[in-house]
């Protein structure tokens, strides 16, 4: 086990925030995690799991030991009567997995193309885009208990997926003893690290084209039944047109979750704001477009310090500094100051509290 000291993290987070890890371990196998936990010094320190850094805001140097997830590998591990089961290491780039499955002739993930980050982070956030969520294609995952060092496997029900949420985003219900096993139904935030994820890609595949932007692309192309590769290409085109490339303009993707309200609350808002973008959900609640709310409050294109709101998509906060410079890049404090100002504006106008998507460290 090699512990690196005073490691710069500016190129390990897509915002390009300049910060350092006091100690960092590159995890390339499950044994690397267990080696850290077994170490008499490092095993007693707090831990922070870091994947692609696409869903994190660093507000200063990182005191916990950083577990930089770099477990690789993509393979078909099984086939059932209805699906191909594909496994990927937690350190694989998510978009690379999507492209690889299509190259293998295994459709199902194409609507999730170009989402930044790693495979290991995808279940934590229950990533989703253009009518498909990770939970729709999820089979199981392997993880390691960061207290006991024991490995375990979770299925979809045990992951407790919901909109941009999972068991990995909730803290344990009660403190665990030094070698206690994970109780059933317990939150796993800070308690476990995902090492491998498996996906069930349907053999009876059908295109998911109900999302408005994809439907427009389909109509423009004059295609009645698009292939998975066509959908993949369309999604890439849509995302590139709407969202900035983190290598050019640092960002963490969508910064706020789309809030959900009751039908009564939505009707009240529509009475005041007839143009509000909203989507009815199966459970009777209504999802509101957070980007529309932010834009309606006049934030699109605005800047505070070196943090700004992207001019093409108000849901994205960006680095207006130099993401490749220690001194000229945005700080986590500037990002959060802007985020709080946006939250205040939206609450004062609409009575809705926007919840950030990224993890703030």
Protein Blocks (a to p, Z undefined) as FASTA:
>chain_A
ZZdehiafklmcfklpacddfbdcddfbfklmmmmmmpmklmmpccdddfehpacccfbd
cfbacdddfbecdddfbdcfkbccddddfkbcfklmmmmmmmnopahjlmmgoiacdfkl
mmmnopaeehiafklmccbdcdddfklopacdddfklnopaehiafklpccfbdcdfkbc
cdehiafehkaccfbdcddddfkbcddfkbfklmmmmmmnopabdcfklmmmmmmmmmmm
mpccfklmgcehjfbdcddddfklmmmmmmmmmmbccdddfkopacddfklmmmmnopgo
paehjbccdfkbmkbccdfbdfkbfklmccfklmmmmmmmmmmmmmmmnopacddfbdcZ
Z
